[in-house]
């Protein structure tokens, strides 16, 4: 059984304002993530998923069509925890050299990430992942997650409307700019690149 306290925000709910408001973070973490955890607990009770790790639940249910609801809720818990940990208040770390080398420049990386995030139709996430030896930017739809495909997540951005609509209304591109320019925790990214 899982608990929201196992997936805390690494900052106060007002820490990311004005780029992400306190109201958005309170709703996004305190309501949306809490609901995914509650749903997951109800779905796995008295099943073989009850006593395994979140990542194991995701990887096993990903290949089991009848467990799609379990997959969706477990993946949403993982994806959100990863997203919230990928941001910081008053961030000072620099973008890692490996990303600049791969994409040519900081600007090129941001442009490619933004192009992906603004072109994702509907709900989902934009990710920087390591797939084999290659760093790449991908989109996933709905709850889908790269850890279901043996890719290593490096950074993600939630582009479900609930992530930005209170603060940016329909302007997803402005939300993506705030994320890339003001919110990314490059220390978290650097740690993930070492895996
Ligand atoms: Mn979300």
Boltz pocket constraint, residues with backbone or C-beta under 6 A from the ligand:
constraints:
  - pocket:
      binder: B
      contacts: [[A, 28], [A, 32], [A, 80], [A, 158], [A, 160], [A, 162], [A, 163]]
      max_distance: 6.0
